[in-house]
């Protein structure tokens, strides 16, 4: 990487680190001719680092702007695809629609269910399923923000359960310490019996818990 590009990246890194997202965005716009001529793979990795830094500050729009300078030849890189996946998850948080862990590709999110069985232990068929995330765990209650798969474009809703019921409806033996705020779940209704749903937790991954919490807004 030549000295000119190194200086450009150093300035951008400083602006993003200081939380100056608007200044960083304007700097990118002003220097777009220089960035549009990138081809060296070391420069691509510097862009990935800047995009990751932007996401760590929850600056989704800035991350998108940075990734737009990655040439199409590098779009099949695993690092690029992982950043796009992470960016879309952060965007989902902004929109109040963060219902899936990072292990579920964006294009497959609503093509599930991903952890629920299609037939439960009583031989009943899955008729409705929800994707959700634990919003609050108290000593006696668990609250989820969830969305019905067939109504994915409609507002999300807050589901509130006594913790005893939540444990009763969970797949397999369940201890309270296994339930954490930020954890992703799927809720299944079998043969239209919404009084006895089945809840399955997605496997825990530390990166999922680094996604910001979704503030519940009933009008979304």
Secondary structure in CASP SS format (residue, H / E / C, confidence):
PFRMAT SS
TARGET T0000
AUTHOR 0000-0000-0000
METHOD secondary structure of the structure
MODEL  1
X C 1.00
X C 1.00
X H 1.00
X H 1.00
X H 1.00
X H 1.00
X H 1.00
X H 1.00
X H 1.00
X H 1.00
X H 1.00
X H 1.00
X H 1.00
X H 1.00
X H 1.00
X H 1.00
X H 1.00
X C 1.00
X C 1.00
X C 1.00
X H 1.00
X H 1.00
X H 1.00
X H 1.00
X H 1.00
X H 1.00
X H 1.00
X H 1.00
X H 1.00
X H 1.00
X C 1.00
X H 1.00
X H 1.00
X H 1.00
X H 1.00
X C 1.00
X C 1.00
X C 1.00
X C 1.00
X C 1.00
X H 1.00
X H 1.00
X H 1.00
X H 1.00
X H 1.00
X H 1.00
X H 1.00
X H 1.00
X H 1.00
X H 1.00
X H 1.00
X H 1.00
X H 1.00
X H 1.00
X H 1.00
X H 1.00
X C 1.00
X C 1.00
X C 1.00
X H 1.00
X H 1.00
X H 1.00
X H 1.00
X H 1.00
X H 1.00
X H 1.00
X H 1.00
X C 1.00
X C 1.00
X C 1.00
X C 1.00
X H 1.00
X H 1.00
X H 1.00
X C 1.00
X C 1.00
X C 1.00
X H 1.00
X H 1.00
X H 1.00
X H 1.00
X H 1.00
X H 1.00
X H 1.00
X H 1.00
X H 1.00
X H 1.00
X H 1.00
X H 1.00
X H 1.00
X H 1.00
X H 1.00
X H 1.00
X H 1.00
X C 1.00
X C 1.00
X C 1.00
X C 1.00
X C 1.00
X C 1.00
X C 1.00
X C 1.00
X C 1.00
X C 1.00
X C 1.00
X H 1.00
X H 1.00
X H 1.00
X H 1.00
X H 1.00
X H 1.00
X C 1.00
X C 1.00
X C 1.00
X C 1.00
X C 1.00
X C 1.00
X C 1.00
X E 1.00
X C 1.00
X C 1.00
X C 1.00
X C 1.00
X C 1.00
X E 1.00
X E 1.00
X E 1.00
X E 1.00
X E 1.00
X E 1.00
X E 1.00
X E 1.00
X E 1.00
X E 1.00
X E 1.00
X E 1.00
X E 1.00
X C 1.00
X C 1.00
X C 1.00
X E 1.00
X E 1.00
X E 1.00
X E 1.00
X E 1.00
X E 1.00
X E 1.00
X E 1.00
X H 1.00
X H 1.00
X H 1.00
X C 1.00
X C 1.00
X C 1.00
X C 1.00
X C 1.00
X E 1.00
X E 1.00
X E 1.00
X E 1.00
X E 1.00
X E 1.00
X H 1.00
X H 1.00
X H 1.00
X H 1.00
X H 1.00
X H 1.00
X H 1.00
X E 1.00
X C 1.00
X C 1.00
X C 1.00
X C 1.00
X C 1.00
X H 1.00
X H 1.00
X H 1.00
X C 1.00
X C 1.00
X C 1.00
X C 1.00
X C 1.00
X E 1.00
X E 1.00
X E 1.00
X E 1.00
X E 1.00
X E 1.00
X E 1.00
X C 1.00
X C 1.00
X E 1.00
X E 1.00
X E 1.00
X E 1.00
X E 1.00
X E 1.00
X E 1.00
X E 1.00
X E 1.00
X C 1.00
X C 1.00
X C 1.00
X C 1.00
X H 1.00
X H 1.00
X H 1.00
X H 1.00
X H 1.00
X C 1.00
X C 1.00
X C 1.00
X C 1.00
X C 1.00
X C 1.00
X C 1.00
X C 1.00
X C 1.00
X C 1.00
END
